[in-house]
Amino acid sequence: MKKAILLAAGEGTRMKSKSPKVLHKVLGTSMLGNVIKVLKKSDIEEIIVIVGHGKEMVIEELKKIDNNIKFKEQPMGDDIPYGTGFAVLQAIDEIEDDDKVIIVYGDTPLLRGTTLKEFMNSLDDYNASVLTAIIEENTGYGRIILNDDGFVDRIVEEKDADDQERQIKEINSGVYAFSGKSLRENLQYLDTNNSQGELYITDMVKLLNQKGERVSRYLVDDDREILGVNSRRQLLESERILRDRVNSGWLERGVTIIDIDSTIIGPDVEIGMDTVIYPGARILGDTVIGEDNIIEGDTSIVDSTIGNNCHIKSTYITESKVGNNVTIGPFAQLRPNTVIDDNAHIGNFVELKKSYLGKGSKAGHLAYIGDAEVGPSVNIGCGVITVNYDGKNKHKTKIGEGAFIGSNSNLVAPVEIGDKAFVAAGSTITKDVDEYDLAIERTKQANIKDWVKRKDK
């Protein structure tokens, strides 16, 4: 079985944050979440996450992504050796001899699934492999020392390297692959004979060489893939790199992005051909957008589905579904569990929540539609409110096909408006309205002559 040990126990003090470092987000997903999604794309069958600092927050976050992840806690204390080797040791009981195991850090959000998949395949001929990169600015990285046959002889951490070793440009990415048998047999022999007094997983290379085993290396084409994040500045740089990678990919697949630097598209988003995205749009999560759409202004679309030929302007859409030929905005909001059917129109300052708006229906401006089922060809006037909350419970409003709801009307749920019914402007409706009926609920207008003059005196 292909398994991954994901190291996520560190605090990340340079982030200056109350949250664990690995939970900071890149393109709307935590760094740890990004790594897990990449691992799953590389055919990893089981993921074991090593947790420590902020473990409750880490576990809670990852359960949103995959309930099958296993967690192992790294002990803490003054007598703990720490180090990557010690962290991996916490997962050793989950490893079988015939497994293939990849070890990855949780703060490397730029890794690609194709890279990790090919890297794991390098274990077909060897018991161990190291993912490496050529980097000119190599400060802070462990150096790869090769033997005469071109295999990895050892990895030297910068603090333990001599002047000659520090000149080496091929560096350790921190990603390793081992056969389960090799990992189980050798991990116990790591020692703390180094400047940090820690158990280094890198020393596995030295142990294997001492046994006469060859350790292969897989050199990445793009050295940016292996960049780790230890500070807010590096987090920003990772965001820029991943954003450029994702946006450039959509340009190649027929999507127009007016300004690649001010458009944020998550790595799990799908977009159809000939959709045009204007500056300021943020499209994140498990969102699917069809063809021939126009998305402009301050628009946020998260975990939602958009059909074809829609025009969305400065609108926030969350966990909702929009059909075909729909116009929305500007300044509208679709809250979770909203469904907009084909050919509908949502105008400015309209909010919908947990509602269905039927085909060809329209709410032009300044309306709230919550917990409602609106049939086809319904007109929702300006200022209409479905009054869905009585202080304790939410109630549903149903509006039939072709109904007309006049401006500034309140529909106090639970209530049903029949097909072709007409609610007069300014009415507060508390009882059901049958089909074809006119409902009007207003007090009689009274004009009191000269009342203002008397008040002013």
C-alpha positions in Angstrom: 0.0 0.0 0.0 1.2 3.5 -0.7 1.2 5.6 2.5 2.2 9.1 3.4 3.6 10.4 6.7 2.8 14.1 6.9 4.8 16.1 9.4 2.6 18.8 11.0 3.6 19.1 14.6 5.6 22.3 14.5 4.5 25.6 16.0 6.0 27.9 13.4 7.1 30.8 15.7 8.2 33.0 12.8 4.6 33.2 11.6 3.7 35.2 14.8 0.3 33.6 15.0 -2.1 31.9 17.4 -2.8 29.3 14.7 -0.4 26.4 13.8 1.7 27.3 10.9 0.4 24.6 8.6 -3.2 26.0 8.9 -2.4 29.3 7.3 -4.0 29.4 3.9 -2.8 29.5 0.3 -5.5 30.1 -2.3 -8.2 29.6 0.2 -7.0 26.3 1.5 -4.7 25.6 4.4 -1.1 24.6 3.5 -1.7 21.3 5.1 -4.9 20.8 3.2 -3.2 21.6 -0.1 -0.5 19.0 0.6 -3.2 16.4 1.5 -5.1 17.1 -1.7 -1.8 16.7 -3.7 -1.0 13.4 -2.0 -4.4 12.0 -2.9 -3.9 13.0 -6.5 -0.6 11.1 -6.5 -2.4 7.8 -5.6 -1.6 7.7 -1.9 -4.0 5.3 -0.2 -3.4 6.2 3.4 -2.3 9.4 5.1 -0.9 9.6 8.6 -0.5 13.1 10.0 1.9 13.8 12.9 0.4 16.4 15.1 1.7 18.4 18.1 1.3 22.1 18.6 -2.4 23.1 18.1 -3.3 19.5 17.4 -7.1 20.1 18.1 -7.2 22.8 15.4 -5.2 20.7 13.0 -7.4 17.6 13.4 -10.6 19.7 13.1 -9.4 21.3 9.9 -8.4 18.0 8.3 -11.6 16.2 9.1 -13.3 18.7 6.8 -11.2 17.4 4.0 -11.0 13.6 4.7 -12.4 11.6 7.6 -10.1 8.7 6.8 -6.9 10.5 7.8 -5.0 8.9 10.8 -3.4 11.1 13.4 -0.4 10.4 15.6 0.6 12.8 18.3 4.3 13.8 18.9 5.1 13.9 22.6 6.5 17.1 24.0 8.9 17.7 26.9 12.4 18.7 27.9 13.7 15.1 27.5 12.3 14.7 24.0 14.9 14.5 21.2 12.5 16.0 18.6 13.6 16.3 15.0 12.1 14.8 11.8 13.2 11.3 12.6 11.5 11.4 16.0 8.3 12.7 14.3 8.3 9.9 11.8 8.9 7.4 14.5 5.5 8.1 15.9 3.9 6.5 12.9 6.0 3.4 12.6 3.3 1.1 14.0 1.1 2.1 11.0 3.7 0.9 8.5 4.0 -2.6 7.0 7.0 -4.1 5.4 5.5 -4.2 1.9 4.3 -0.6 2.0 5.7 2.3 0.0 6.0 5.3 2.3 6.5 9.0 1.4 7.4 11.5 4.0 6.3 15.1 3.4 6.2 18.4 5.4 2.9 20.1 5.9 4.2 23.5 5.0 5.1 22.8 1.3 1.9 23.8 -0.5 3.5 24.0 -4.0 4.2 20.3 -4.5 2.5 18.8 -7.6 0.7 15.5 -7.6 2.4 14.4 -10.8 5.8 15.0 -9.2 5.0 13.0 -6.1 3.5 10.2 -8.2 6.7 9.9 -10.3 8.8 10.2 -7.2 7.0 7.3 -5.6 7.6 5.2 -8.7 11.3 5.6 -8.2 11.0 3.1 -5.3 10.3 0.3 -7.8 14.1 -0.3 -8.0 15.3 1.1 -4.7 14.5 1.0 -1.0 14.9 4.7 -0.6 14.8 7.9 -2.6 15.2 11.6 -1.9 13.4 14.5 -3.8 16.1 17.1 -4.6 16.4 20.4 -6.4 19.1 22.6 -7.8 19.0 26.0 -6.1 21.4 28.9 -6.4 20.4 30.6 -3.2 20.8 27.5 -1.1 21.0 29.0 2.4 19.2 27.0 5.0 18.9 23.8 3.0 20.6 20.5 3.6 23.1 19.6 0.9 23.0 16.4 -1.2 26.4 14.6 -1.2 26.6 12.1 -4.0 28.9 9.1 -4.3 30.9 8.2 -7.4 28.0 6.2 -8.9 25.7 9.2 -8.7 23.6 8.0 -5.8 23.0 9.8 -2.6 25.8 9.2 -0.1 24.5 11.4 2.7 22.6 14.6 3.4 24.4 17.3 5.4 22.4 19.9 7.3 23.7 23.4 6.8 24.7 23.8 10.4 26.8 20.6 10.2 28.3 21.3 6.7 31.8 22.4 6.1 32.8 25.3 3.7 33.1 23.0 0.7 29.8 21.2 1.3 28.0 24.6 1.7 28.9 25.3 -2.0 26.8 22.4 -3.2 23.7 23.6 -5.1 21.7 20.4 -5.1 19.6 20.5 -1.9 17.3 18.3 0.1 13.6 19.1 -0.4 12.6 17.4 2.8 10.5 14.8 0.9 11.6 11.2 1.1 10.4 7.8 0.0 11.2 4.5 1.7 10.1 0.9 1.4 8.2 0.0 4.5 10.7 -2.7 5.4 13.6 -0.4 5.1 12.0 2.3 7.2 10.9 -0.1 10.0 14.3 -1.7 10.2 16.5 1.4 10.2 14.5 4.2 11.9 15.3 2.9 15.4 19.1 3.4 14.8 18.9 7.1 14.3 21.0 9.1 16.9 21.3 12.6 18.2 25.0 13.1 17.3 24.5 16.5 15.6 24.6 20.2 16.5 20.9 20.2 17.3 20.8 17.1 19.4 17.8 15.8 17.4 16.9 12.7 15.4 17.3 13.6 11.7 15.4 11.5 9.1 18.2 12.6 6.8 20.5 10.2 8.7 18.5 7.3 7.2 20.5 7.9 4.0 23.8 7.3 5.9 22.5 4.2 7.6 21.4 2.6 4.3 24.7 3.4 2.7 26.5 1.7 5.5 24.4 -1.4 4.8 25.4 -1.2 1.1 22.0 -0.1 -0.1 21.8 2.5 -2.9 19.7 5.6 -2.2 18.3 7.2 -5.4 17.3 10.8 -6.0 14.6 12.5 -8.0 15.5 16.0 -9.3 12.4 18.3 -9.7 12.2 20.4 -12.9 10.8 23.4 -11.1 12.6 24.2 -7.8 9.7 26.3 -6.6 7.8 23.2 -5.9 9.8 22.4 -2.8 9.6 25.8 -1.2 8.6 25.6 2.4 6.8 28.3 4.4 8.2 29.6 7.6 7.1 33.3 7.6 4.3 35.5 6.3 6.6 36.7 3.6 7.2 33.2 2.3 3.4 32.5 2.6 2.8 35.5 0.3 5.4 34.2 -2.2 3.8 30.8 -2.2 0.4 32.3 -2.8 1.8 34.3 -5.8 3.4 31.2 -7.3 0.4 28.9 -6.9 -2.0 31.6 -8.2 0.2 32.2 -11.3 0.4 28.4 -11.9 -3.4 27.9 -11.6 -4.3 31.0 -13.6 -1.8 30.3 -16.4 -3.3 26.8 -16.7 -6.8 28.3 -17.2 -5.5 30.7 -19.9 -4.2 27.7 -21.8 -7.6 25.9 -21.5 -9.7 28.7 -23.0 -10.6 30.9 -20.1 -10.0 34.7 -20.4 -8.5 36.3 -17.3 -8.3 40.0 -17.6 -5.7 40.5 -14.9 -3.9 37.4 -13.7 -2.4 39.1 -10.7 -5.7 40.3 -9.1 -7.7 37.2 -9.8 -7.7 34.3 -7.3 -8.8 30.9 -8.5 -8.4 27.9 -6.2 -6.6 24.7 -7.3 -9.8 22.6 -7.2 -12.0 24.9 -9.3 -13.3 23.9 -12.7 -14.1 26.5 -15.4 -15.5 26.1 -18.9 -14.3 27.6 -22.1 -14.9 31.2 -23.1 -15.7 32.3 -19.6 -14.3 35.8 -18.9 -13.1 36.7 -15.4 -12.5 40.3 -14.6 -10.1 41.7 -11.9 -11.1 41.2 -8.3 -12.8 37.9 -8.6 -12.2 35.2 -6.0 -13.3 31.7 -7.0 -12.4 29.0 -4.4 -13.2 25.6 -3.0 -15.0 22.9 -4.9 -16.5 25.4 -7.4 -17.6 24.4 -10.9 -18.2 27.2 -13.5 -19.6 26.5 -17.0 -18.9 28.1 -20.3 -19.5 31.6 -21.7 -19.9 33.3 -18.3 -18.9 36.8 -17.4 -17.7 37.3 -13.8 -16.7 40.8 -12.8 -16.2 43.1 -9.9 -15.8 42.2 -6.3 -17.2 38.7 -6.7 -16.6 35.8 -4.4 -17.7 32.3 -5.4 -17.0 29.5 -2.9 -18.0 25.8 -3.1 -20.7 26.6 -5.7 -21.9 25.6 -9.2 -22.5 28.1 -12.0 -24.1 27.1 -15.3 -23.5 28.5 -18.7 -23.9 32.0 -20.1 -24.4 33.8 -16.8 -23.4 37.3 -15.9 -22.3 37.8 -12.3 -21.4 41.3 -11.0 -19.9 42.1 -7.6 -21.7 39.2 -5.8 -20.9 36.8 -3.0 -22.0 33.2 -3.7 -21.4 30.4 -1.1 -22.4 26.8 -1.3 -25.1 27.5 -3.9 -26.2 26.5 -7.4 -26.9 28.8 -10.3 -28.5 27.6 -13.5 -28.0 28.8 -17.1 -28.6 32.3 -18.5 -28.8 33.9 -15.1 -27.9 37.5 -14.3 -26.9 38.4 -10.7 -25.8 41.7 -9.1 -24.3 44.0 -8.5 -24.1 43.7 -4.7 -26.2 40.6 -4.3 -25.5 37.7 -2.0 -26.4 34.0 -2.3 -25.9 32.3 1.1 -25.6 28.5 1.5 -28.2 26.1 0.0 -29.6 28.6 -2.5 -30.6 27.3 -6.0 -31.3 29.7 -8.9 -32.9 28.1 -11.9 -32.4 29.0 -15.6 -33.1 32.5 -17.0 -33.6 34.1 -13.5 -32.5 37.5 -12.5 -31.2 38.7 -9.2 -30.6 42.4 -9.0 -28.7 44.7 -6.7 -28.9 44.4 -3.0 -30.8 41.1 -3.1 -30.0 38.4 -0.5 -31.1 34.8 -0.7 -30.6 32.0 1.8 -31.7 28.4 1.7 -34.1 29.2 -1.1 -35.1 28.1 -4.6 -35.8 30.7 -7.3 -37.7 29.2 -10.3 -37.1 29.6 -14.0 -37.5 33.1 -15.3 -38.3 34.5 -11.9 -36.7 37.8 -10.9 -36.0 39.9 -7.8 -34.7 43.2 -9.1 -33.5 45.0 -6.0 -33.5 45.4 -2.3 -35.1 42.1 -1.3 -34.5 39.3 1.2 -35.6 35.8 0.3 -34.9 33.3 3.0 -36.2 29.7 3.5 -38.4 30.2 0.4 -39.6 28.2 -2.5 -40.3 30.5 -5.4 -41.9 29.0 -8.5 -41.2 30.0 -12.2 -42.0 33.4 -13.7 -42.5 35.1 -10.3 -41.9 38.9 -9.9 -40.4 39.9 -6.5 -40.8 43.6 -6.1 -38.4 46.1 -4.4 -38.1 45.8 -0.7 -39.9 42.4 -0.4 -39.0 40.3 2.7 -39.9 36.7 3.4 -40.2 36.9 7.2 -38.8 33.5 8.0 -37.8 33.7 11.7 -40.1 34.0 14.7 -37.4 34.3 17.3 -37.1 30.6 17.9 -37.7 28.7 14.6 -37.3 29.2 10.9 -40.4 28.9 8.7 -40.9 28.4 4.9 -42.6 30.6 2.3 -43.9 29.1 -0.9 -44.8 31.3 -3.9 -46.5 29.7 -6.9 -45.9 30.1 -10.6 -46.5 33.5 -12.1 -47.2 35.3 -8.8 -46.6 39.0 -8.4 -45.3 40.2 -5.1 -45.6 44.0 -4.9 -42.9 46.3 -3.5 -42.3 46.6 0.2 -44.4 43.5 1.0 -43.7 41.3 4.0 -44.6 37.6 3.7 -44.7 36.3 7.2 -43.9 32.5 7.1 -45.2 29.9 7.2 -47.3 31.2 4.3 -48.2 30.1 0.7 -48.9 32.4 -2.2 -50.8 30.6 -5.0 -50.2 30.5 -8.7 -50.9 33.8 -10.5 -51.8 35.5 -7.2 -51.1 39.2 -6.7 -49.9 40.7 -3.5 -50.4 44.5 -3.4 -47.5 46.8 -2.6 -47.0 47.6 1.1 -48.9 44.5 2.4 -48.0 42.4 5.3 -49.3 38.9 4.5 -49.9 36.5 7.4 -52.4 34.1 5.7 -52.2 32.0 2.6 -53.3 33.5 -0.7 -55.1 31.3 -3.2 -54.3 31.3 -6.9 -55.5 34.3 -8.9 -56.4 36.2 -5.7 -55.4 39.7 -4.9 -54.1 40.1 -1.4 -54.0 43.5 0.2 -53.4 44.3 3.9 -53.1 48.0 4.7 -54.7 50.3 7.2 -56.9 53.0 5.8 -54.9 56.1 5.0 -55.8 59.1 7.2 -54.6 62.7 6.4 -54.8 65.0 9.5 -55.1 68.5 8.3 -52.6 71.1 9.6 -51.1 68.6 12.1 -47.5 69.9 11.3 -48.5 73.5 12.0 -49.9 72.5 15.4 -46.9 70.4 16.2 -44.5 73.3 15.4 -46.4 75.6 17.8 
